[in-house]
């Protein structure tokens, strides 16, 4: 337990969470999309509204990163303190939770991990779930956000990054969408790719609901000849790109960013 931190990884197993569920300062966040208060969830979890509370809903594009002030205020409303230990999960396994993980990292919070396999894996292992209203019985937290600009890139950055031989842009969309043989799911959005980007479908990194073991993730990433290049991840709207970021951090890549607007923004603002 280096430096007293029980989170020795960016991802933890359901067994770890079960064994440590009474850990002091632990906060479990449920990042499931549109999860009502009464839907099945892990006991004592707090619902984090990624779409409405932790995105800039006034922005032109979906899932836009919120301001530092908004993020800090919403995190405090969830009772999060600077010394909190956060585990985040979702009801798809690993889908929404990495976006929450990455946002917290972008705003300077370090002791956060993704629950490997999320709610489906938790249930598969037979651990308790509840379907009752969640009790908001916590006090307002004192987490202080500090934005780390290295974690995100934007439209003004991406054209330069795509020309930089020291940067590798990896797109988490499906191969069919990347190759423009399947339409984009967002109505009115054209097909296409960011210049000089390569395709790494996020599904390749998964084994069912869980992330593949580290050695298998390494074999996947090794095929892209990354060497000492910086990594920028994109997708449709900034969600599944964070799954790639999660895997890259597990593999100890040091220079990682997520293109916040991803193809929705790039495909709209370019022709």
C-alpha positions in Angstrom: 0.0 0.0 0.0 2.4 2.7 -1.2 2.1 6.1 0.6 -1.0 4.7 2.4 -3.0 4.7 -0.8 -5.1 1.5 -1.1 -5.6 2.2 -4.9 -2.5 0.7 -6.4 -4.1 0.6 -9.9 -6.3 2.6 -12.1 -8.7 -0.3 -12.2 -9.9 -2.6 -9.4 -11.7 -5.9 -9.4 -15.2 -6.4 -7.9 -13.6 -8.6 -5.3 -11.4 -5.7 -4.3 -14.4 -3.4 -3.9 -16.3 -6.0 -2.0 -13.4 -6.6 0.4 -12.8 -2.8 0.8 -16.4 -1.6 0.8 -16.1 -0.3 4.4 -12.9 1.5 3.7 -12.6 5.0 5.2 -13.2 7.8 2.7 -14.4 5.4 0.0 -17.0 6.8 -2.4 -18.6 4.6 -5.0 -19.9 6.4 -8.1 -22.5 5.0 -10.5 -21.9 6.5 -13.9 -24.7 4.5 -15.7 -26.5 6.6 -18.3 -30.0 7.6 -17.3 -30.0 5.5 -14.2 -33.0 6.3 -12.0 -32.6 6.5 -8.3 -34.5 3.2 -7.9 -32.7 1.1 -10.5 -30.5 -1.8 -9.4 -27.2 -0.6 -8.1 -24.3 -1.4 -5.9 -25.1 -0.6 -2.2 -24.1 2.9 -1.0 -23.2 4.1 -4.5 -23.9 7.7 -5.5 -25.3 8.5 -9.0 -23.1 10.8 -11.0 -25.0 12.4 -13.8 -22.3 12.6 -16.6 -24.6 14.0 -19.2 -26.2 16.8 -17.3 -24.1 17.6 -14.3 -20.6 16.8 -15.5 -20.8 18.1 -19.0 -21.2 21.6 -20.4 -24.9 21.3 -21.5 -24.7 24.8 -23.2 -21.9 23.6 -25.5 -22.6 22.9 -29.2 -21.4 19.3 -29.0 -22.3 16.4 -26.6 -20.3 15.4 -23.5 -18.2 18.6 -23.6 -15.9 18.9 -20.6 -17.4 21.3 -17.9 -15.6 24.3 -16.5 -13.4 23.9 -13.5 -15.9 25.7 -11.4 -18.8 23.5 -12.5 -16.8 20.3 -12.0 -15.7 21.3 -8.6 -19.2 22.3 -7.5 -20.8 19.2 -8.8 -18.1 16.9 -7.2 -18.6 18.7 -3.9 -22.3 18.1 -4.1 -21.5 14.4 -4.3 -19.7 14.7 -1.0 -16.2 14.3 -2.6 -13.3 15.6 -0.6 -9.6 15.9 -1.5 -8.9 12.8 0.6 -11.8 10.7 -0.9 -11.1 7.3 -2.5 -13.3 6.9 -5.5 -14.4 3.8 -7.4 -16.6 4.4 -10.4 -18.7 1.9 -12.3 -21.5 1.7 -14.9 -24.2 -0.8 -15.8 -22.6 -1.7 -19.2 -19.4 -3.0 -17.7 -16.8 -0.6 -18.9 -18.3 2.2 -21.0 -19.3 5.4 -19.2 -17.1 4.9 -16.1 -13.7 5.6 -17.9 -15.0 9.0 -19.0 -15.8 9.9 -15.3 -12.3 8.6 -14.3 -10.6 10.7 -17.0 -12.6 13.8 -16.0 -11.5 13.5 -12.4 -7.9 13.1 -13.5 -8.2 16.1 -15.8 -9.3 18.2 -12.7 -6.5 17.0 -10.5 -8.0 14.2 -8.6 -5.7 11.1 -8.3 -7.2 8.5 -6.1 -9.9 7.2 -8.4 -10.2 3.8 -10.1 -12.6 2.1 -12.6 -14.5 -1.0 -11.4 -13.5 -3.8 -13.8 -16.7 -5.2 -15.3 -18.9 -2.8 -13.5 -22.4 -3.8 -12.4 -22.7 -6.9 -14.7 -19.5 -8.4 -13.2 -20.6 -7.4 -9.7 -23.8 -9.3 -10.2 -22.2 -12.3 -11.9 -20.1 -12.8 -8.8 -23.2 -12.8 -6.7 -22.5 -9.6 -4.7 -25.5 -7.7 -3.2 -27.4 -5.1 -5.2 -30.2 -2.9 -4.1 -33.1 -1.4 -6.0 -34.2 1.2 -3.4 -34.0 4.9 -3.5 -30.5 6.2 -2.8 -30.1 8.2 0.3 -28.3 11.5 -0.1 -27.1 11.4 3.5 -23.6 12.8 2.9 -22.4 16.3 3.6 -21.1 18.7 0.9 -17.4 17.9 0.1 -14.4 20.2 -0.1 -12.7 18.8 -3.2 -10.7 21.6 -4.9 -10.3 21.1 -8.7 -7.2 22.1 -10.6 -7.5 21.7 -14.4 -4.7 19.8 -16.1 -4.7 21.0 -19.7 -2.4 18.1 -20.8 -5.3 15.7 -20.4 -7.6 17.1 -23.0 -7.2 18.5 -26.5 -9.6 20.5 -28.6 -10.4 21.3 -32.2 -7.8 24.0 -32.4 -5.2 21.5 -31.3 -6.1 18.4 -33.4 -5.0 19.6 -36.8 -1.5 20.4 -35.5 -1.4 17.1 -33.6 -2.4 15.2 -36.8 0.7 16.6 -38.5 3.1 15.9 -35.7 5.2 12.7 -36.2 5.7 12.4 -32.5 1.9 12.0 -31.9 -0.2 9.0 -32.5 -4.0 9.6 -32.8 -6.0 6.5 -32.1 -9.8 6.4 -32.9 -11.9 4.1 -30.6 -14.9 3.9 -33.1 -15.7 0.6 -34.8 -13.7 -0.4 -37.9 -16.8 0.0 -40.1 -17.4 3.6 -38.9 -13.7 4.4 -39.2 -13.6 3.1 -42.7 -16.8 4.9 -43.6 -18.7 1.8 -44.6 -21.2 2.2 -41.7 -23.0 5.5 -41.0 -22.4 7.6 -37.9 -25.2 7.1 -35.4 -25.6 10.8 -34.8 -28.2 12.1 -37.3 -26.7 14.5 -39.8 -23.0 13.7 -39.0 -20.9 12.9 -41.9 -18.6 9.9 -42.0 -14.8 10.3 -42.0 -11.6 10.2 -40.0 -9.2 12.7 -38.5 -6.1 12.9 -40.9 -3.3 10.5 -40.0 -5.4 8.8 -37.3 -5.5 5.0 -36.9 -8.3 2.8 -35.7 -8.2 1.0 -32.3 -11.8 -0.1 -31.7 -12.4 0.0 -27.9 -14.2 -3.4 -28.1 -10.8 -5.0 -28.9 -9.7 -4.1 -25.4 -12.6 -5.9 -23.7 -13.2 -9.5 -22.7 -16.9 -9.6 -22.1 -17.7 -6.9 -19.6 -14.2 -6.6 -18.3 -11.0 -5.2 -19.6 -8.5 -7.7 -21.0 -5.4 -8.6 -18.8 -2.5 -6.2 -19.0 -0.4 -8.5 -21.2 -3.1 -8.8 -23.8 -3.6 -5.0 -23.8 0.1 -4.7 -24.4 0.0 -7.0 -27.4 -2.8 -4.8 -28.9 -1.0 -1.5 -28.3 2.3 -3.0 -29.5 0.9 -3.4 -33.0 0.6 0.3 -33.4 4.3 1.0 -33.1 3.8 3.8 -30.6 7.4 3.7 -29.2 8.0 7.1 -27.5 5.1 8.9 -29.2 2.5 10.9 -27.3 -1.0 9.4 -27.6 -4.2 11.2 -28.4 -7.5 9.3 -28.3 -10.7 10.1 -30.2 -14.0 8.4 -30.8 -17.6 9.6 -31.6 -18.1 12.1 -28.8 -15.4 11.7 -26.2 -16.7 8.7 -24.2 -15.1 5.5 -25.5 -11.8 7.4 -26.2 -11.5 7.3 -22.4 -11.5 3.5 -22.5 -8.4 3.7 -24.6 -6.9 6.2 -22.2 -7.6 3.8 -19.3 -5.8 0.9 -21.1 -2.9 3.2 -22.0 -2.5 4.3 -18.4 -2.6 0.7 -17.2 0.3 0.1 -19.7 2.2 3.1 -18.2 2.2 5.4 -21.2 3.1 8.8 -19.9 1.8 11.3 -22.5 -2.0 10.7 -23.0 -4.7 13.1 -24.0 -8.4 12.7 -25.1 -9.8 14.8 -27.9 -12.9 16.1 -26.1 -15.1 16.8 -29.1 -13.9 13.8 -31.1 -15.4 13.0 -34.5 -18.7 14.7 -33.7 -16.9 18.0 -33.5 -14.3 17.4 -36.1 -16.7 16.0 -38.7 -19.1 18.9 -38.1 -16.4 21.7 -38.3 -14.6 20.3 -41.4 -15.6 19.3 -44.8 
